[in-house]
Amino acid sequence: MQKWKTILLLPALWGLGVLQAQGLRQDSLRRIWEDAGKAPVERLSAAQELARSFDKAQADSAIHYEALGLELARAVGNDTFQARLLYDLGIDYGFAGNMKTAQATLKEYLSLAMAIKRTHQLPLAVFHISYTYALTDDIDALEGYLDTIIPPLEALITDTLQLVSLYQDAGQGFSVSGKYPQCIYWDLKALNLLEQVSGSGKEKMSIYNSLGYSYCMMESTAKAEEYTRRSMQLARRFQDTSLIISNFDLLSQNEVFRGNYEQALAYIDSAIALGRQVKAERPGLQGYRGRILIFLGRAEEAIPILQETLEYYESNAILNDWRAYICAQLGLAYLQLQQYERAIAYGRKGLEFAQGLQKESMENYEVLYKAWEALGNMAAAYDAYNSYITYRDSIVSERNAQLAVRLELENEFQRVRFRDSLQMARQNLERELAFQQQLSRERANRNIFIAVGAVVFLLAIGLGSRLRFIRQTQLALAEKTRQIEAEKEKAQASERAKQQFLANMSHEIRTPMNAIKGMTDILLRRAPKVEQLSYLKAIKDSSGSLLVIINDILDLSKIEADKVSLEHIPFSLEEVVHNVATVMQFKAEEKGLELKTNIDQSVPAQVLGDPTRLHQVLLNLLGNAVKFTEKGLVSIRLSVEPDDGANQIVTKFCVSDTGVGMDESRLDKIFESFEQAYSDTSRKFGGTGLGLSISKKLVELQRGRIWAESEKGKGSRFYVSIPYEMAGEEERAPATALDSGKINPAEALKGIKVLLAEDNAFNAIVAQEELEDAIGEVEVVVAENGAIAVEQATHDDFDVILMDVQMPVMNGYEATQKIRLLDNGKANIPIIAMTANVMKEEVERCYEAGMNDFIGKPFETEVLMGKLAKYCRGAMEE
């Protein structure tokens, strides 16, 4: 037993002995350094060795002695020790995480090393400087620095293999930052130089591997496989196991991009098996294997592999990009198993590690939005999806840019290869010439030289012309592409600005207009004085006209932006015509006009289409007919005729009047935006000239057409023809009890309690008084912002909430989301958005936030009552 205790203690005692010896050595070196009587060279040597005795975790101690040594080396003018200490100091600043200082120090070393012709470490210094550009997020500046420093280094370095190493090392920062085309450029530069060196297979195989990796990451799978297999062939010849494993890994990733997951799994298994065989296992390979298993639908098998890999990286507290990557794969695995809470946990953990890394952040946001969506939390899913799209678009944009550069690089590489083949052909001809010289010294030699010269000359001219043409074409195409992209971005930005402006102006105008219209309606119901009645009616008509103008402008902008979506629902054509006529009946009677409707008996009960847009078109046409007719008759007629399809009809509407009419030459012009038949029309009758333009576009969206016939002084006839599909019995919309008049909304809603979230005091008064006038015993509680609305909903019971959207402290979207999280059944309270934001995107956002319905400002009391009756089911049942 004592023997085993001794054996077990031996490693610990040995370790303590090493540490003790190291401490004694450091003390000895420290005494030499601190002895001012020692020779400067001896002290400098002690300072350097003392600094190198500290490990990476003690970088600050190393930096301390290196800085002191550097100060002495400068004082005594010892350039050799200055260079050594500058190099070590730059590396240790990097270990300490001070990348900017590391970069500046290494650049200082490089300048000094070039001055004293200390060439053996120049490529390695460039390698570290390249890395510092990547790790300081300043990679775009690296290209300019290399353009400045590489030419003098090329002039200084005479060894070809050292130059090859310089080119490879220069591109490493680009590889780390995902700038693969620039990395390819430097690798090809190194490869072309190696072609001049015989027996350079060992150097080539690492360059082939690097090229394979860059093309794989750019998803150029054919080029990636070509270079990887070249590297694999050489690695096997030279028995480089590490590179063979790396090439198996690259082949696996390449097959993943191609979608060949079984083949990818075979390659990664080969890499893992070979690593185990030589006792050089790589945890990252297990991470890739787990991802491939997920693609194959084997998530249960992947999870323990991925968890073990994550534990390894977490235990070493290194490589956040790997930890973020593994978390994303675990999230995808749990998504596949429908364990969404675990998927969310790993997605959040992965984002903590990613710290803004594009690819890793995108993958973890993808996990989060899919998991939240599956759990029904649409608000969280929407936020995660927006972040996912932002990162994805950034990667796609960068990849598109890399694609263009890659094509240029391939073109350049092909040019170099063609040049080399031409050189080989010339050498063959020269050997043939030497052979012929032996047969005939004079005449044959002259003829062959002439032939060879002519061939080479013609080939050189042709090649030069071709290359100039290709380059000019590429430059022209690149410039044209840049101009097109710039114009496209400019147009898109202009369109976005226009849409935002229209949305903002719509909201800002509608908000006060709601107060004007609402208070006017309230005053009209309060029995005003006779002399006040005409003023109030004028205010009401004016606000109505202004609202029509705003709606026309918004409709036109939505049509031009291709954002109009048509419904395909069952509706009654006859009902639409009667509704339009009812709306305009009062206007016609005010002017003393007769308004007639004529509907054929053959009109079907219901068709499938968009009743709202049809109502808008007919209301516009009938409104114009009443507006431009001073006396006589206005009529609307509906007829149908069969279409070619068995279940299709073509409707034909005719709106006619006995008004002012117009010349035939003006008929086409009236359907253009901001146009009216005559210049004095706007002054006499008002209007923007947008109504007919919008109607034409809406009709054409429904695959129909619109035209007019007119004669000046004798009236006009406007025709609309739209094809519809007849609705079957199972598709017909049933009439609701409310629609059929069996239930009076005001009676059904009597005594309800309403929470009104509205920050505008005037609009709050309008909504409150409209509800109190329309509904008996109604109780209205006003909340000035979203936060107060949430508080009221938490501590009180309401039948319905009317929610404004734009409010201070907390907006309507956030307030709705918080209310939907309440307990005791309060999460299900009906919420109706009542807002001046009427753009389609804003309406959809209301529904996404959890609201039940939407009503725009200014609102009609009848419409509001209908919405309330629809959702206050308890009130209706009572």
N, C-alpha and C positions, 0 to 999 in steps of 0.2 A: 504493500500500500504506500509506504514511504517513497519507494522508487517511482511510482506513478505521479505522486505529488511533485517530486523533483522534476520529472519530465514536463509536467504541465506548467511549472514555474519558469522553465528555461526560456521560452519565447518572451515572456514578460520581462524577465531580467535582461535579456538581450536588447529589447526595445529601450529599457531604461538606460542601459549602457550606451546605446547609440545616442540618445538624447543628451546624456551627460557628456559624452565625447564632443558632440556638436556644440554644447554650451561652452566647454573648455576652449574649443577652437575659436569660437566667436570672441571669447574674452581675450585670447591671445592676439587676434587680429585687431580688436578694438584698442589694445595697449599700443600696438605698433602705430596705428593711425593717430592716436592722441599724442604720440611722442614727437614733438616738434623738432627734436634733434636728429631724427632719422632722415635719410635721403628722400626727396620728393617722390622718386620713382617707387621706392619701397613703401612709402605711405599710400601712394595712389593704388598700388597693387593690392595692399591690405584693404583699402576702402572698397575696391571693386569685388574682391573675394568675399568680404564681410556682407556686402549687399546681396550677393548671389547665394549666400547661405540661408537666407530667409525664403520660406515658401510663398505661394501665391496669396495665401490668406494674410501674410504679413507684409504686403506690398508697401504699406506706409513706412515701415522701418527701412526697407530696401531703398525707397526713394530718398529718405533722410541722408543716408551715407553716400548715395550716388550724387546727390546735389552738393554735398560738402566736397566730395572728391572732384567734381566738375569745377567747382570754384578754385581749388588748388591747381588743377591742370591748366586752367586758363591763366592763372597767376604766373606759373612757371613756363607757359608757352609750350606744353607738351601736347601736340596735336593728336598723337596716337591714343593717349589715354582720354583726351577730350572726346574722340570719336567713339571709343568703347563705352564710356560712361553715358554719352548722349543716347546711344542705341539702347543700353540696358534701362536707362531712365524712361525712354519712350515706351518700352514694353511694360514696365511696372506701372506707369501712369494708366495704361490700358487695363491692367489687372485691377487697379484701384477704382476703375469706372470713370476716370476723367479723360474722356475720349478726345476732346478738343485740345487739351494740353498734350496728350500723347501724340496727336497728329502734328502739332507745331514742333515738338521736340524731335520727332523722327524726320521731319523735313529739314530741320537744322542739321541733324546727323548726316542726311543725304548730301547736303551741300558741302559739308566739311569732308566727307568721305570721297566725294568726287574731286575736291581740290587737292587732297593728298594722295589721290589715286589708290584708295583702299577699296578695291573692286569686289572682293569675294562675298561681301554681305549686301551688295546693292540690290539685287533682285528681292531678297528677303525683306529689306527695308521698304521697298515699293509694295510688297505683299501686305505688310502691316499698315502702311498708309492707306492703301486701297480699302482695307477693312474698316479703318476709322471713319472714312467717308460714309460707308454703309451704316455704321452704328451711331452716327450723329445725324441721320436723316438728311444728309447733304449730298446724296449720291449724284445729283445732276451736275454738281461742280467737279466731280472726279474726272469727267471727260476733258474738261479744259485744262486741268492740272496735268493729266497725262500727256496732252498735246505739247505742253511746255517742257516737261522733264524728260520724256523718252528720247527725243533726238540727241541731246548731249550725252545721255547714258549710252546710246547706240554707238556714238563716236568714241566713247571711253572703253567699252567692253569689247574685247577682241575675240573671246572664246564663243563659238557658235552655240554650244549647249547652254552657256550662261545667258546668252541672249534669249534662247528659247524659254529658259526659266523666267527671265524678266517679263516676257510677253504673257506667259501663263499667270504669273503672280499679279500683273497689272489688272487682269480681268476679274480677280476673285471678289472684289467688292461689288461688282455688278451682279455676279451670281447670287451673292447673299441677299441683295436687294430685289431680286427678281427681274433685273434688267438683262434678260438673256440674250437679246441681239447683240448688245455691246460685248458680252462675255464671249459670244461666238466669234466676233470680230478678232479679239485678241488670241483666241485659240487657233483660228485659221492662220493668223499671222505667224504663230509659233510653228504650226504644222507645215506651212510653206517653207519656212526656214529649215526645218528638219529634213525636207526632201533633198537638201544638198549634202546631208551627212549620211554616210553609209553605216549600216549596223546600228541604226537609231530606233530599233523596235521597242525597246523598253520605254523610251521617252514618248514614243507615239501612242502607246497603249493608254497612258493616262490622259493624253489630249483627246483621243477618241472617246474615252469614257466621259470626259467633261462635255464634249460636243453632244454626245448621246443624251446626257442629262439636260442640257439646255434645250435641245429640240423636243425632248419628252415633255418638259414643263410648258413649252409653247404649243403642245399637242400636235406637233408635226411628226406624226408617228412613223412615217416611212423613213425620214431622215434619221430619226432617233434610233430606229432598229438598225439601219445601215452602219452608223458609227459604233453602236454598242456591240454589234457582232464583230466588227473589226477589232475592237478592244478585247473582246472575249477570246478571239483567236490568238492574239499576241500574249494575253495573260496566261493562257493555257500553255503556250510554248515556253514561256519563262517561269511557269509554275508560281505565279503571283496569286496566292489564294485570296488575299484581301480584295484584290481587284476583280477576281472571278465572282466573289460574293456580291460585290457592288454591281457588277454587270447583270447578274441574275435579278437583283433588286430592280434595276432599270428596266429590264425586259418585262418584269411583272407589272410595273407602273404603266408602261407603254400599252400593255394588253388591257389594262383597266380602262384607259382612255378609248380604246377600240371597242370596249364592251365584251371582250372575250374573257370572262371572269374565271372559267375553269382553267384556261391556259395560264392566266395570271397567278392562280393559286399554285399551279404546278411549279412555276418559276420561283415564287417566294418560298415554297417548301424546299426547293433545291438549295436556295441561299441559306435558309435556317439550318438544314442538315449539314451543309459544308461548314458553317460556323461552329456547330457543336463538335464536328469531327476534329477541327483544329483548335478547339477550346478558345474560340474568339466570337462568342455569341453577341449579337447586336439586338438590344431590346426594341429598337425602332422597327426591325423586320417583323416582329410579332404584332406591332401596331398596324402595319400594312396588311398582315394576314387577317387580322380581325376585321378590317374594313372590307376586304374582299369577301369574307364569309357573310357579311351583312348584305352585300350585293347579291350573293347567291341565296339569300333568304334563310340563312342559318344563324340568326341572331343569338339564340341560346348558346350555341357553341362559341360565338365570338366574345360574349360578355366576359367570361372568366379570363380569357387571354388579354383582353383590353384592360381589365382591372389590374391584373398582375403587372402589365406594362406601365400603367399609370402610377402604381405604387413604387415601381423602380425609379421613375423620374422624380416623384415627390420626395422619396427618401434621399435622393441626391440633391434636391432643391436646385435643379438646373434645367435649362432649355424650356423656357415658358412656351415657345411655339409648339414643341412636342406635347407638352401637357395640355395645351388648348386643343390641339389636333385630336388627341386620344379622348378627351372629354366629349368632343363633337361626335366621334364615332360611337361612344357609349350611349349618347343621346339618341342617335339614329337607331341603335340596336333596340333600346327600350321603346322607341316609337313603333318599330316593327312588331314588338310584343304587346303593343297597346298599353304599356305601363307609363302613362303620360306624366305623372308626377315625378317619377325618377328621371325621365327624359328632361324635364324642366330643370331639375336640380343639377344635372350634368351640363346642360346648356348654360346656366348661370355661372357655374364654376369655370367652364371653358372661357367665357368672356372675361372673367377676372384674370386668367392667365394670358389671354390674347393681347390685352392692352393696346388695342387698335390695329393689330396685324390684320391685313385685309382678308386673306383667304380663311384664316382661322376664325375671325370674327363673323364672316359671312356664314360659315358652316354652323356655328353655334346659334346664330340668329335664325337660321333655317329650322333647326331643331325646336327652338322656342316657339316660333310662329305656328308650326304644324301641331305642336303639343297643345298650345293654348286654343287653337282652332278646334281640335278634337274634343277639348273639355268644354267648349262653348263660350269661352271668355274672349269674345270678339274684340273688345277694346285692347286687351293685352296682345292678342294675335296681330291686330292692325299695327300697333307700335313696333312689334318685333319684325313684322313683314316690311315695314318702311325701312328699318335699319338694314335688313337683309338685301333689299333692292338697292339701297345706296352703295353697299359694299360690292354687290354683284355688278352693278353698272360701272363702278370704278375699275374692277378687274377686267370686265369686258372691254372697256375703253382702252385700258393699258394693253390688253392682248391684241386689239385691233391695230394699235400703233406698232406693237412688236411684229405683227404679221407683215406689215409693209416693210419694216426694216429687214426682217428675215428674208423676204423675197429679193431685196436688194443685195443682201449678203450672199445668197445662193447664186444670183446672177454674177456677182464679182468672183465667187469661187469657181464657177463654170468658166469664166473668162480666163482665170489663172490656169486652170487645168488645160484649156485649149491652147494657151500660150506654151505651156510645158510640152504638150503633145507636138506642137509645131517645132519646138526645139529638138525633141527626140527625132522627128522626121528629118530635120536638117542634119543631125549627127549621123543618121543612117546614110543619108546621101553623101556625106563627107567620107564615110568609110568606103562606100562604093567607089567614090572618086579615087581614093588611095589605091584600091585594087586595080582600077583601070590604068592608073599611072604606071604600074609595073608592066602592063602590056604595051602601052604606047605613051611615051614620055611627053611628047609635045602636043600632037594634034588632038588625041583623046582628052587630054587634060584640059585643053582650052575649051573644047565643045561642052564637056561636062560642067565646067565652071560656069559657062554661059547659061546652060540650061538650069543649073541649080540656082544661080543668081536670079534668073528670070522668074523661076517658080517662087523663090523666097520673096522677091520684090513684089510680085503680084499678090501673093498671100498676105504680105505685110500691108500692102495698100488696101486690100479687101477687108482684112481684119480691122485695120485702123478706121476705115470708113464705117464699117458695121458697128464698131464700138462707139464711135462718135454719134452715130444715128440712134443707137440704143440709149446712150446717156442723155442726148437731147430729148428723146421721146419720154424717158423717165422723168426728167426735170419738168417738161411741159405738163405731163400727167399729174405729177405731184403738185405743181402750182395750181392747175385747174381744180384738183381735188380740194386743195386748201381753200381756194376761193369759194367753191360750192359749199364746203362745210361752214365757212364763215358766214355766207349768205343764209344758209339754212338755220344756223344758230341765231343769227340776227332776226330772221323771220319768226322763229319760234319764241324768242324773247319778246318780240313785239306783240305776238299773239297772246302770250301769257300776260303781258302788261295790260293789253286791252281788256282781256277777260277779267283780270283783277280790278281794273278801273270800273268796268261796268257793274261788277258785283258790289264794289264799295259804294258807287253812286246810287245803285238801286236801293241798298240798305239805308243810306243816309237820307235819300228822298222819301222813301216809303215810311220811315219811322215818324217824321213830323206829319206826313200826309195822313197817316192812320189817326193821329190826334185830331187833325182838321176835319176829316170826313166823319169820324166818330162823334165829335162834339157837335158838328152840324146836324147829324141825324138825331142826336139827343135833343137839341133845341127845337128841331122841327116837330118832335113828338110832344114837346112841352107847351103846346098851344101858343106860339109866338104872336106878337102884335101883327096886325095886317101890314103895317109899313115895314116890319122886319122880315116878313115872309119872303118877299122878293129877293132881299139881300141873301138870306140863307139859301134859297134855291140856287142863286147865282154862284155862291161858294161851293155848293154841292156839285153843280154842273162843271165848274172849273176844275175842281179836284178830280172829278171823274175823267175829264178830258186829259188832264196831266197824267193820270194813271194809265190811260190808254196809250199815250205817247211812250211812257217808260216801258210798258209791256211790249210795244212794237219794237223798240230798240233792242230789248233783251232777246226777243224772239229772233230778230234778224241776226244778231251776233251768234246765237246758238246754232242757227241754220248754217251760217258761214263757217263756223268751227266744226261742223258735222257732228254736233252733240245732241241732235234731236232723235229720240227713240220713240217709235210708234207702238201703240198698244195693238193687241190682236185679241179682242174680247167680243162677246156677243152684245149687240145693242139694236135698238129699234130706230130705223131711218125716219119713220113717221114721227116718233117722239122727239127726235133731234129737230126736225123742221118745225113742229109745234112749239118747242121751247124757244127757238130763235124768234119765231113770230110773236110769242108772248112777251119776250124781252123788248122787242121794238114796237109793240102795240101802243104803248103810252106815248112814245116819241111821235109816232104817226098821227095819233089823235091830237096831240098838241099843235101840229101843223095843219090839221084838217084834212089829212090824207086817208084814203081808203086802203086798207092792207088786207090782201087776200092770200089764201093758201090753196093749192090744188095738188092733191096726191092721188096717183093712179091706184086703182083697185088691185093691180098686179104686183104692187110692192110687197115683198115678203115680210113676215112678222119680225124676223131678226136676221142680221148678217154679222160676219166677223170682221172687225176692223177697229179703227180708233175714233170713237165718237167725239172725244174732246177736240181733236184737230178738225174734224168735219164741222163741228159747232162753231169753231173759231173762224173758219173760212166763210161759212154761210152768214154768220153774224156780221162779218166785215162787209160782205157784198150787200146785205140787206140794209146795214147801217149807212153805207154810201148812197144806196138808192133813196132812202128817206132824206138824207142830208142834202142831196142835189135835186130834190123834187119839191117845188113850191106848191103845186096843186095837182089834183088828179089821183092816180092810182099807182100803188106799188104792190107787186105780187111775187110769190115764190112758188114754183111748180116742180114736182118730183115725178119722174117717170123712170121705168127700167126696161131693159131689153136683155135677152139671153146672151151669154158669152159663149165662146167656143167650148169651154169646159162644161161638163155635165152639171156641176154644182156651182157655177159661176154666173154672176149677173153684172151688167154695166149700168150704173145709176147715172141719170142725167138731171141736173138741177138747173133751173132757169130763173134768175132774178131779174125782173123787168120793172121799169119805171117810166113815168111820163115827164121826166125832168129836163135839165138843160141840154143833155146829150153832148156829142162831140163829133168832129170831123173824122172820117175814116183814116186819114193820115196820122192821127194821134193815137190810134188804138193800140199799136205795139208799144209805144213809149210809156203808157200808163202803168205797165207791169214792171218798170224799172224802179230801183230804189230811189227815194226822194224826188220822184217825178209825179206831176199832175198834168191833167190835159192841157191847161192854159196857165199862164204866169199869174193871172189874177185870181185863180181858184183858191189858193191858200188864204189870200187876204179876205176874200168874200165868205168862204165856207169853213176855213180852218183845216187843220190836218197836217201830217208830216209827209205824206206821199209814200209811206211805207206799207200801208195796209194791203194793197194789191200785190206788191212785190212779195210780201210774206205769204199771202194766200197762194200765189203761183208756186212758190217753192214748196209749200206744204202739200199742195195737190200733186206736184210732181214726185214728191217723196212717197206718195201713196199710189204711184204708177198711173196717175191720171193726167188730165190736161184741162186748162182753163182758157177761155177766149171770150171776146166781146164783139157785139154788133151795135152800132149806134148811128144816129143822124142828128146833127146839131139842131137843137130846138124841139126835137120830137122824142127825146128819151133814149134809153139804152137798155140792152139785154146782155147780161153776163151769164155764160154757160160754164158749168163744171161737170166733168165726166170722170167717174172713179169706178174701177172694177172692185167687186166685193165677192167673197165666198159666203154662200148662204149657211146659216147656222142650223145644225141638226137639233132634234128634240133634246138630246142629252147635253147639248152645249148651250142651250138658251138660258139666259140669266133669269132666275126666279125673281118675282116682285116681292120685296120685303113688306112686312106689315107697315113699316114707317112710310115706305114709298107709296103704298096704296091708300094711305090716308086713314088707316084704321086706328093709328095711335097718334095723338097730338104730342109733339116733343115737349112743349112747355108743361103739359100736364104730367108727362112721364118723368120729367126732371124736377118736379116740385120738391123743395126742401133739401136739395143736394148741397154738399159742402165742397167748395172749390178753393184750391191753393193757386194763387196767381203770382208767378215769379216774373217780375217786370221792374227794371231799374228806372225807366222813363216815367216820371210822375204823371204827365198828361196821358200817356197811353194806358197807365194803370187806372186812371179815372174813367177813361173811355170803356175799357173792358169791364170794369166793375159795374158801371151804370148800365151798360148794354145787358149784362147778365141779370142785374136786378130788375130791369124793365121787362125782360123777356121771361124770366122764371120766377114763379111765386115762392116766397120764403127761402130764397137761395142765400147761402152764407158764403161770402168771398173774403178770404184772408190774403193780404198782399205781402210778398217777400221781395225786398229791394235788391237782392242778389242771390246767386246760386247757393252760397254757404248758408244763408238764412233759410232758403227753401228746404235744404237738407235737414236743418235743425227742426223746422216746423213739421216736416214729414215724419221725423223720428219720434216726436213727442205728441203728435196729434193725429187724428184719423180724418182722411179726406176721400171723397168719391172720385176726384179727378184732379190732375195738376195741369195747368196751362203754363208752359215753360218758354220764356224768351231764351234766345241763344247767346247774344252778345251782352254780357253783364259784367260789372266789376267784381273783384275779389275771387269769384268762381263763376265760370261761364255755364251755359245750360247743358253742354255735353258732359262736363265733369260732374255737375250736380245729378244728372240722370244716372250716370254710372254708379255714383255713390248710393243713390236711392235704390238701385237694383241690387245692392248688396245688403240691404236691411233685412231684418228677420221679422217674425210674427206676421207673415203674409204681406207686409208693407212693400216688399220688393215688387209685387204684382200690380200696384196701383196704376191705372191708366195715365200716361203722360202724353199730352198733345203739344207739339212745338207750335208756338205762335210767334212768328218772327218775320222781319222784313227781308231776311236772306232767302230769296226764292230761286236762286240758281240751282240747277239739277244736282251739282256736286254737294251743295250745302244740305239739300233735302235728303240725299242719300246718307250724308254724315249723321243726320238726326236719327235715321233708322238704325244705323250702325251703333250709335251711342245707347240704344235701347228704348227710344221713344216709339209710341204706338202709331202716331199719326202726325199730320202736319197741316197747318193753315197759315197762309201768307197774310201779311199786313199790306194795305188796309184789308180788313176782313169784312165779310157780309155776315150779319147776325144769323140769317137762316142757315148758312153753311156751318157756322159754329155750333148752332143748335143741333144740326144733324150729326156732327162729329160727337158731341157730348152724348146724344141719345144712343149712338152706336156703342160707346164704351162704358157708359154708366149702366150696366146691366141690372144692378140691384134696384136702381131708380125706376127702370122700365118695368121690372117685374112687379113692383109695388103699384 
